[in-house]
Amino acid sequence: MTQQELGQKLGGISQQQIGRWETGKANPKKETIEKIAKALDVDPYSLYSFDMASEELEKVISQKEEKEAILLDTYRKLNDTGKSRLIDYGEDLTKIPEYQGKDK
């Protein structure tokens, strides 16, 4: 696919802009990367530069750490009975497919 064809698929992005992305002089936004990946039928993460991939990974880790901190804070606010119930609820949730995650 040519730069011009890709630009048309992306809604009129110029060939020059796509050239800047290819040479590393500029980086597309995350949303644009997803559109490019769809147009090229590839995984979006295969298009990320190392710096961009590192930045995305840091965001994911930060969000996960925030959620874990909230859970730990909630646990610490409970008495022993409440802590036991929270653990039981958590174990029950892990048995329901709707709540099972890919990252274990």
Backbone as a printed PyTorch tensor [residue, N CA C, xyz], in Angstrom:
tensor([[[  0.8480,  -1.1690,   0.0000],
         [  0.0000,   0.0000,   0.0000],
         [  0.9000,   1.2410,   0.0000]],

        [[  0.5560,   2.1930,  -0.8180],
         [  1.3600,   3.4090,  -0.8770],
         [  0.9730,   4.3530,   0.2490]],

        [[  1.8210,   5.3420,   0.4970],
         [  1.5090,   6.3560,   1.5000],
         [  0.2150,   7.0790,   1.1350]],

        [[  0.0470,   7.3540,  -0.1270],
         [ -1.1530,   8.0610,  -0.5890],
         [ -2.4110,   7.2160,  -0.3310]],

        [[ -2.3310,   5.9150,  -0.6370],
         [ -3.4850,   5.0320,  -0.4050],
         [ -3.8090,   4.9370,   1.0840]],

        [[ -2.7680,   4.8220,   1.9040],
         [ -2.9870,   4.7680,   3.3510],
         [ -3.6130,   6.0630,   3.8390]],

        [[ -3.1030,   7.1780,   3.3510],
         [ -3.6650,   8.4770,   3.7380],
         [ -5.1400,   8.5850,   3.4070]],

        [[ -5.5320,   8.0620,   2.2740],
         [ -6.9450,   8.0850,   1.8850],
         [ -7.7790,   7.2090,   2.8110]],

        [[ -7.2500,   6.0300,   3.1580],
         [ -7.9670,   5.1280,   4.0750],
         [ -8.1220,   5.7370,   5.4640]],

        [[ -7.1760,   6.6150,   5.8090],
         [ -7.2100,   7.2430,   7.1350],
         [ -8.0130,   8.5370,   7.1370]],

        [[ -8.6530,   8.8250,   6.0520],
         [ -9.5130,  10.0000,   6.0150],
         [ -8.8520,  11.2550,   5.4980]],

        [[ -7.8820,  11.0980,   4.6150],
         [ -7.2820,  12.2650,   3.9840],
         [ -6.0090,  12.7800,   4.6250]],

        [[ -5.2700,  11.9250,   5.2800],
         [ -3.9750,  12.3380,   5.8490],
         [ -2.9750,  12.4310,   4.7000]],

        [[ -2.1670,  13.4500,   4.7170],
         [ -1.2500,  13.6960,   3.6060],
         [ -0.1350,  12.6560,   3.5330]],

        [[  0.3430,  12.4680,   2.3180],
         [  1.4680,  11.5690,   2.0710],
         [  2.6940,  12.0540,   2.8330]],

        [[  2.8640,  13.3660,   2.9350],
         [  4.0100,  13.9220,   3.6580],
         [  3.9560,  13.5570,   5.1470]],

        [[  2.7610,  13.6300,   5.7170],
         [  2.6180,  13.2890,   7.1390],
         [  2.9540,  11.8200,   7.3640]],

        [[  2.4720,  10.9620,   6.5160],
         [  2.7720,   9.5370,   6.6540],
         [  4.2760,   9.3060,   6.4970]],

        [[  4.9000,  10.0330,   5.6150],
         [  6.3520,   9.9380,   5.4490],
         [  7.0940,  10.3470,   6.7080]],

        [[  6.6010,  11.3660,   7.4070],
         [  7.2290,  11.7890,   8.6690],
         [  7.1050,  10.6950,   9.7300]],

        [[  5.9670,  10.0130,   9.7210],
         [  5.8090,   8.9030,  10.6650],
         [  6.7940,   7.7900,  10.3400]],

        [[  6.8910,   7.4610,   9.0630],
         [  7.7710,   6.3570,   8.6560],
         [  9.2380,   6.6310,   8.9740]],

        [[  9.6450,   7.8710,   8.8810],
         [ 11.0470,   8.2140,   9.1390],
         [ 11.3190,   8.5240,  10.6020]],

        [[ 10.2780,   8.5370,  11.4180],
         [ 10.4550,   8.8110,  12.8360],
         [ 10.5540,  10.2850,  13.1850]],

        [[ 10.2580,  11.1540,  12.2300],
         [ 10.3070,  12.5950,  12.4970],
         [  9.0780,  13.0640,  13.2660]],

        [[  8.0470,  12.2510,  13.2520],
         [  6.8180,  12.5460,  13.9920],
         [  6.1870,  11.2110,  14.3750]],

        [[  5.3160,  11.2450,  15.3750],
         [  4.6010,  10.0350,  15.7950],
         [  3.1030,  10.2850,  15.7320]],

        [[  2.3600,   9.3340,  15.1880],
         [  0.9090,   9.4790,  15.1790],
         [  0.3350,   9.3060,  16.5770]],

        [[ -0.8550,   9.8440,  16.7960],
         [ -1.5440,   9.6610,  18.0660],
         [ -1.9710,   8.2020,  18.1960]],

        [[ -2.2590,   7.8040,  19.4250],
         [ -2.6610,   6.4210,  19.6970],
         [ -3.8690,   6.0340,  18.8440]],

        [[ -4.8460,   6.9230,  18.7340],
         [ -6.0440,   6.6290,  17.9620],
         [ -5.7020,   6.4270,  16.4870]],

        [[ -4.7580,   7.2060,  15.9930],
         [ -4.3450,   7.0850,  14.5970],
         [ -3.6050,   5.7820,  14.3720]],

        [[ -2.7880,   5.3690,  15.3390],
         [ -2.0810,   4.0960,  15.2270],
         [ -3.0860,   2.9520,  15.1040]],

        [[ -4.1520,   3.0320,  15.8620],
         [ -5.1790,   1.9890,  15.7990],
         [ -5.8390,   1.9650,  14.4250]],

        [[ -6.0660,   3.1280,  13.8360],
         [ -6.6470,   3.1940,  12.4940],
         [ -5.6720,   2.6540,  11.4470]],

        [[ -4.4020,   2.9970,  11.5940],
         [ -3.3840,   2.4950,  10.6620],
         [ -3.3230,   0.9730,  10.7390]],

        [[ -3.3160,   0.4470,  11.9580],
         [ -3.2540,  -1.0080,  12.1480],
         [ -4.4380,  -1.6940,  11.4920]],

        [[ -5.6010,  -1.0970,  11.6440],
         [ -6.7990,  -1.6740,  11.0200],
         [ -6.6660,  -1.6400,   9.4990]],

        [[ -6.1900,  -0.5230,   8.9560],
         [ -6.0320,  -0.3890,   7.5030],
         [ -5.0090,  -1.3850,   6.9640]],

        [[ -3.9680,  -1.6780,   7.7570],
         [ -2.9080,  -2.5900,   7.3200],
         [ -3.1520,  -4.0280,   7.7640]],

        [[ -4.2120,  -4.2390,   8.5660],
         [ -4.5480,  -5.5540,   9.0990],
         [ -3.3920,  -6.1400,   9.9070]],

        [[ -2.8790,  -5.3250,  10.8540],
         [ -1.8130,  -5.7530,  11.7530],
         [ -2.1840,  -5.3870,  13.1890]],

        [[ -1.4670,  -5.9500,  14.1440],
         [ -1.6690,  -5.6190,  15.5470],
         [ -1.1560,  -4.2070,  15.8050]],

        [[ -1.9300,  -3.3580,  16.4770],
         [ -1.4970,  -1.9760,  16.7120],
         [ -0.1470,  -1.8750,  17.4100]],

        [[  0.1450,  -2.7910,  18.3380],
         [  1.3940,  -2.7020,  19.0860],
         [  2.6160,  -2.9600,  18.2120]],

        [[  2.4130,  -3.6040,  17.0710],
         [  3.5460,  -3.8160,  16.1710],
         [  3.9870,  -2.5170,  15.5130]],

        [[  3.1550,  -1.4830,  15.6040],
         [  3.4720,  -0.1970,  14.9870],
         [  4.0880,   0.8020,  15.9600]],

        [[  4.0750,   0.4870,  17.2410],
         [  4.6090,   1.4110,  18.2360],
         [  6.1310,   1.4390,  18.1870]],

        [[  6.6860,   2.6250,  18.3610],
         [  8.1290,   2.7300,  18.5510],
         [  8.4290,   2.2430,  19.9640]],

        [[  9.6950,   1.9960,  20.2640],
         [ 10.0650,   1.5280,  21.5960],
         [  9.6180,   2.5330,  22.6560]],

        [[  9.8500,   3.8300,  22.4120],
         [  9.4740,   4.8580,  23.3880],
         [  7.9740,   4.8970,  23.6020]],

        [[  7.2300,   4.8020,  22.5120],
         [  5.7700,   4.8330,  22.6260],
         [  5.2640,   3.5990,  23.3630]],

        [[  5.8360,   2.4350,  23.0570],
         [  5.4230,   1.2020,  23.7240],
         [  5.7480,   1.2760,  25.2130]],

        [[  6.9110,   1.8210,  25.5530],
         [  7.2920,   1.9600,  26.9610],
         [  6.3260,   2.8850,  27.6960]],

        [[  5.9570,   3.9660,  27.0470],
         [  5.0230,   4.9250,  27.6420],
         [  3.6620,   4.2750,  27.8910]],

        [[  3.1730,   3.5060,  26.9210],
         [  1.8910,   2.8130,  27.0770],
         [  1.9700,   1.7980,  28.2100]],

        [[  3.0620,   1.0660,  28.2870],
         [  3.2410,   0.0830,  29.3450],
         [  3.2550,   0.7540,  30.7160]],

        [[  3.9340,   1.8780,  30.8240],
         [  3.9610,   2.6140,  32.0950],
         [  2.5620,   3.0480,  32.5080]],

        [[  1.7370,   3.4760,  31.5530],
         [  0.3540,   3.8700,  31.8680],
         [ -0.4370,   2.6860,  32.4030]],

        [[ -0.2920,   1.5330,  31.7460],
         [ -1.0250,   0.3340,  32.1730],
         [ -0.5930,  -0.0770,  33.5710]],

        [[  0.7010,  -0.0770,  33.8200],
         [  1.2130,  -0.4470,  35.1490],
         [  0.7220,   0.5270,  36.1990]],

        [[  0.7480,   1.8030,  35.8870],
         [  0.2950,   2.8280,  36.8280],
         [ -1.1740,   2.6410,  37.1730]],

        [[ -2.0000,   2.3710,  36.1680],
         [ -3.4340,   2.1620,  36.4100],
         [ -3.6590,   0.9230,  37.2670]],

        [[ -2.8900,  -0.1330,  36.9890],
         [ -3.0190,  -1.3650,  37.7600],
         [ -2.5990,  -1.1310,  39.2140]],

        [[ -1.5140,  -0.3960,  39.4070],
         [ -1.0390,  -0.1090,  40.7610],
         [ -2.0480,   0.7280,  41.5320]],

        [[ -2.7040,   1.6760,  40.8530],
         [ -3.7270,   2.4940,  41.5130],
         [ -4.8740,   1.6240,  42.0060]],

        [[ -5.3290,   0.7120,  41.1480],
         [ -6.4390,  -0.1690,  41.5210],
         [ -6.0420,  -1.0740,  42.6820]],

        [[ -4.8230,  -1.5830,  42.6370],
         [ -4.3570,  -2.4470,  43.7220],
         [ -4.2330,  -1.6600,  45.0230]],

        [[ -3.8150,  -0.4100,  44.9510],
         [ -3.6930,   0.4270,  46.1500],
         [ -5.0640,   0.6930,  46.7570]],

        [[ -6.0640,   0.9150,  45.9130],
         [ -7.4370,   1.1420,  46.4080],
         [ -7.9390,  -0.1140,  47.1070]],

        [[ -7.6870,  -1.2710,  46.5040],
         [ -8.1280,  -2.5300,  47.1020],
         [ -7.4470,  -2.7590,  48.4510]],

        [[ -6.1490,  -2.5130,  48.5010],
         [ -5.4110,  -2.6920,  49.7530],
         [ -5.8850,  -1.7100,  50.8170]],

        [[ -6.1410,  -0.4620,  50.4210],
         [ -6.6390,   0.5380,  51.3560],
         [ -8.0000,   0.1230,  51.9120]],

        [[ -8.8570,  -0.3760,  51.0400],
         [-10.1780,  -0.8460,  51.4720],
         [-10.0260,  -2.0000,  52.4570]],

        [[ -9.1630,  -2.9440,  52.1480],
         [ -8.9160,  -4.0970,  53.0240],
         [ -8.4500,  -3.6400,  54.4030]],

        [[ -7.5400,  -2.6860,  54.4310],
         [ -6.9810,  -2.2140,  55.7050],
         [ -8.0120,  -1.4940,  56.5730]],

        [[ -9.0670,  -0.9780,  55.9860],
         [-10.1020,  -0.2660,  56.7390],
         [-11.0590,  -1.2230,  57.4450]],

        [[-10.9950,  -2.5050,  57.0920],
         [-11.9430,  -3.4730,  57.6250],
         [-11.4260,  -4.1520,  58.8870]],

        [[-12.3880,  -4.6270,  59.7030],
         [-11.9980,  -5.4570,  60.8490],
         [-11.7420,  -6.8770,  60.3410]],

        [[-11.3770,  -7.7930,  61.2300],
         [-11.0280,  -9.1470,  60.7950],
         [-12.1790,  -9.8460,  60.0770]],

        [[-13.3970,  -9.6580,  60.5550],
         [-14.5510, -10.2820,  59.9000],
         [-14.7410,  -9.7100,  58.5020]],

        [[-14.6370,  -8.4050,  58.3810],
         [-14.7730,  -7.7600,  57.0750],
         [-13.6810,  -8.1920,  56.1070]],

        [[-12.4700,  -8.3310,  56.6180],
         [-11.3530,  -8.7800,  55.7740],
         [-11.6190, -10.1860,  55.2390]],

        [[-12.1240, -11.0670,  56.0980],
         [-12.4340, -12.4330,  55.6650],
         [-13.5210, -12.4340,  54.5990]],

        [[-14.5280, -11.5970,  54.7820],
         [-15.6300, -11.5300,  53.8030],
         [-15.1340, -10.9730,  52.4750]],

        [[-14.2660,  -9.9630,  52.5310],
         [-13.7310,  -9.3900,  51.3000],
         [-12.9460, -10.4430,  50.5210]],

        [[-12.1470, -11.2250,  51.2230],
         [-11.3930, -12.3080,  50.5750],
         [-12.3460, -13.3290,  49.9660]],

        [[-13.3950, -13.6880,  50.7130],
         [-14.3770, -14.6470,  50.1910],
         [-15.0520, -14.1050,  48.9270]],

        [[-15.4420, -12.8290,  48.9570],
         [-16.0740, -12.2170,  47.7750],
         [-15.1240, -12.2360,  46.5800]],

        [[-13.8750, -11.9160,  46.8500],
         [-12.8890, -11.9150,  45.7800],
         [-12.7150, -13.3010,  45.1710]],

        [[-12.6350, -14.3030,  46.0310],
         [-12.5000, -15.6750,  45.5370],
         [-13.7240, -16.0940,  44.7380]],

        [[-14.9100, -15.6890,  45.1900],
         [-16.1380, -16.0000,  44.4430],
         [-16.1140, -15.3360,  43.0610]],

        [[-15.6700, -14.0910,  42.9990],
         [-15.6300, -13.3810,  41.7160],
         [-14.6930, -14.0530,  40.7200]],

        [[-13.6160, -14.6500,  41.2150],
         [-12.6700, -15.2900,  40.2970],
         [-13.2580, -16.5280,  39.6350]],

        [[-14.3480, -17.0410,  40.1600],
         [-14.9910, -18.2330,  39.5940],
         [-16.0340, -17.8860,  38.5360]],

        [[-16.3480, -16.6140,  38.3870],
         [-17.3590, -16.1730,  37.4240],
         [-16.6560, -15.7180,  36.1450]],

        [[-16.9030, -16.4030,  35.0230],
         [-16.1970, -16.0710,  33.7760],
         [-16.2540, -14.5950,  33.3860]],

        [[-17.3610, -13.9530,  33.6460],
         [-17.5470, -12.5470,  33.2890],
         [-16.4900, -11.6390,  33.9500]],

        [[-15.9830, -12.0630,  35.1090],
         [-15.0290, -11.2590,  35.8680],
         [-13.5840, -11.7510,  35.7640]],

        [[-13.3900, -12.8180,  35.0510],
         [-12.0410, -13.3590,  34.9040],
         [-11.2670, -12.5350,  33.8850]],

        [[-10.0450, -12.1850,  34.2570],
         [ -9.2070, -11.3900,  33.3650],
         [ -8.1400, -12.2250,  32.7100]],

        [[ -7.4870, -11.6190,  31.7160],
         [ -6.4050, -12.2950,  31.0190],
         [ -5.1480, -12.3000,  31.8710]],

        [[ -4.9540, -11.2080,  32.6500],
         [ -3.7610, -11.1170,  33.4900],
         [ -4.0630, -11.6950,  34.8510]],

        [[ -3.4500, -12.7770,  35.1410],
         [ -3.7220, -13.4790,  36.4040],
         [ -2.6480, -13.1840,  37.4070]]])
